[in-house]
Amino acid sequence: MADSRESQKGPGEVSAEAGQVVLDGPDGVAVTMTPDAAEETGRRLIAAAAEARGQHGHGGETDGDADDAL
């Protein structure tokens, strides 16, 4: 599913507003989800991130925070 768009290196901003979860991304993109949809999306994002890290040439940039906790 690769394309010519550059991958975003920073995380999106997430907030809870009026019982909904709002994800603000780059270029003014905003997605509003129910709490259940947001939870499942979060699980899927984590699984896809783990899969991407295992793929050849993934880039592997991290902010280092996870290593700081060890």
C-alpha positions as CSV (number, residue, x, y, z in Angstrom):
1,M,0.0,0.0,0.0
2,A,3.0,2.3,-0.4
3,D,2.6,5.5,-2.3
4,S,4.5,8.7,-3.0
5,R,3.3,10.5,0.1
6,E,5.9,11.1,2.8
7,S,5.3,9.3,6.1
8,Q,4.5,11.5,9.0
9,K,7.2,11.4,11.7
10,G,5.2,12.9,14.5
11,P,2.1,11.6,16.2
12,G,-1.3,13.1,15.8
13,E,-3.1,15.0,18.5
14,V,-5.9,13.2,20.2
15,S,-8.6,14.6,22.5
16,A,-12.0,13.7,23.9
17,E,-14.8,16.1,23.1
18,A,-18.5,15.7,23.9
19,G,-18.2,11.9,24.3
20,Q,-16.3,11.4,21.0
21,V,-12.6,10.9,20.3
22,V,-11.0,13.4,17.9
23,L,-7.7,12.7,16.1
24,D,-6.2,15.8,14.5
25,G,-3.6,14.9,11.9
26,P,-1.5,16.8,9.4
27,D,-2.8,19.2,6.8
28,G,-6.0,19.9,8.7
29,V,-7.2,16.3,8.7
30,A,-9.5,15.5,11.6
31,V,-11.3,12.2,12.4
32,T,-14.0,11.9,15.0
33,M,-14.8,8.4,16.4
34,T,-16.9,6.8,19.0
35,P,-14.9,5.6,22.0
36,D,-15.3,1.9,20.9
37,A,-14.1,2.8,17.4
38,A,-11.1,4.7,18.8
39,E,-10.1,1.8,21.1
40,E,-10.2,-0.7,18.2
41,T,-8.3,1.8,15.9
42,G,-5.7,2.1,18.6
43,R,-5.2,-1.7,18.8
44,R,-5.0,-1.9,15.0
45,L,-2.4,1.0,14.9
46,I,-0.2,-0.7,17.5
47,A,-0.4,-4.0,15.6
48,A,0.4,-2.4,12.3
49,A,3.3,-0.4,13.9
50,A,4.8,-3.7,15.2
51,E,4.4,-5.3,11.7
52,A,6.0,-2.3,10.0
53,R,9.0,-2.4,12.3
54,G,9.6,-5.9,11.2
55,Q,9.6,-5.1,7.5
56,H,12.8,-4.5,5.7
57,G,13.6,-0.8,5.2
58,H,11.0,0.5,7.6
59,G,13.0,3.6,8.6
60,G,12.8,2.8,12.3
61,E,12.8,6.4,13.6
62,T,11.6,6.6,17.2
63,D,11.6,9.5,19.6
64,G,13.6,7.5,22.1
65,D,11.1,7.7,24.9
66,A,10.5,4.0,25.2
67,D,14.2,3.4,25.7
68,D,14.4,6.0,28.4
69,A,12.0,3.9,30.6
70,L,14.3,0.8,30.5
